[in-house]
Structures are given as C-alpha cells and as structure tokens.
Amino acid sequence: MSEAYGATIAKRALARRLRELRLETGYTANQVCDRLNWGRGKVGRFEANNWVRPELSDIRDLARIYEGSDLAELEALANRARERAWWREYADVFDNEFPGFEGDAASIRVIMPLVLPGLLQTLPYMQALLASGSRPAEWRERALRARLRRQQILERDDGTAPELIAVITEASLLYEWGDPADRRAQLRHLLTMGARSNVELRLLRLSDGLHPGMATLVNIFRFPGDEPPMVFLENDADIQEIDTPGKVEAYDRIFEQIRAAALSPDDTAEHLEKMIATLE
C-alpha cells in the first residue's frame, strides 16, 4: 500500500467544494439527488465527506448540473482522493481517517497528559501500553504494526515531513512498565526525537503545579495550502473530529497556553537526562 500523501485532504477539499457549488446553484441536496436519479442522502454523504473513494462518474454527473464548476479541478481532486493509502488495510484498528489527516499534515500539535504521543513511542512502550488494554492479542499486533507505520511520516525526506510540536508530562514518564532498560531507552528516544529539526518537545513537570492541559488530550493538524485545520480529541474508546473554525481556534489557544507553561526544548532535554540518570 502507498503513502498516498495528500489523498485524505483532497477528499475533504472535494467534499467542501461540491457543497459550495451546490449552494451557488441554489439547489437543495435532495433536488440534486432527484435530478440525477440518486437515492436521497447520497449528496449529503458526499458533502459530509462520508465516503471512502469518490467515483469519477459521480463527480462528472455533479459537474454537469453545477453551473460554473471546473470539471478539471474536481477530477484532479477526485483522482488524488482515490489513491489508496496503507492505513485503509487497518479498518479494524482505525475507525476514522485520523492517520490520513496526520500523514497529510504540515504541522502536528499534540498534548497527551498521561501517555506519550504515538509518534514518539518506542516499540517496548507500545507493547506495554497495548497490553494494558482489553483488546485481543491479534488486534494488538495489528495495532502495533499500524503505529510503527504511522511514525514513518516524521522520516520523510521529500519535504513533506510534518513539524511536530509535542507537549508531554512528567507524570506520563513515571509509570513503571517494562524494565529500567526499556524506560531508559524510551527517555533516550525522546531526547533523540527532540533534537530533530522538525520536532519540538516540551515537558510539563509535576513540580510546576497545575497547568492548562490537565484534562486535554488533543491533536491539532494544520495542512499545506489553504486547507482548513482540524482537531482530534482522543480517549480510550473514541477519536472525535472537530473542524468548526471557532472550536479549532479555541483549541489552538489552549494549546499555546499549555506550550507556554511547559519547559523549553533545551530545559526539557536537561530534565530528561536527569531522569535517565535515576534509572542507571
């Protein structure tokens, strides 16, 4: 399966553009369905981006009745959106398009109060974390492979690797799991990742007291070009997608407060070194 970089945001952009065109022509979604002899609800699903791979025949049908539409533009978006990404093979692991948006992002901002972000986890950490859940062993193995595959976005050398700004907490580093060597390796991995040019790592210490991110587990994705940003909220049972501009801006402000409360990248590295020393 391919990287299919840009496919997920192309599909989102196509859905948004189709809605704009329908509104410009003055049709309701049901009127469009009736004109094309489609079942009612089909246009609404497209506009809500509730589709897996847009069919070119459907796009051409819509372009035919939407005055002022640019068929070449719509087909270009549809062709890009039809590229099948690796994560589609993990439908049992991903029940939404989170990995696609993560992979297409130009900038990722993440705060996770009690666990380390998936993009920064070592293999033993992943194994211990997944083993703590209630999922069967077969699912955990597939989730492990999927998470390792997700991490490859930070390694891209073609100019598309995203900027990662991650705020982690000291609390997330104090749990006992694996053995001391595993925990040292995870801390050293954080140091290595934090030294990368496309990664900014900041730490919230327990001694600094309460902070704005106490109950916030959020990923904020910004994309190339003029594609609007979006937020994903995570918990053990679900990942919620938010793309309402006002709400995205609110989470952006919260993240900046959290980021400002955390140690600088240099001070974070120094603190991690001290934590490693306690495990020697």
Buried (B, 14 or more C-beta within 10 A) or exposed (E): EEBBBBBBBBBBBBBBBBBEBBEEBEBEBBBBBEBBEBEEEBBBEBBEBEBEEBEEEBBEBBBEBBEEBEEEEBBEBBBBBBBEBBBBBBEEBBEEBBBBBBBBBBBBBBBBBEBBBBBBBBBBBBBBBBEEEEBEEEBBEBBBBBBEBBBEBBEBEEEBBBBBBBBBBBBBBEBEBBEEEBBBBBBBBBBEBBEEEBBBBBBBBEEEEEBBBEEBBBBBBBBBEEBBBBBBBBEEEEBEEBBEEEEBEEBBEBBEEBBEBBBEBEEBBEBBEEBBEEBE
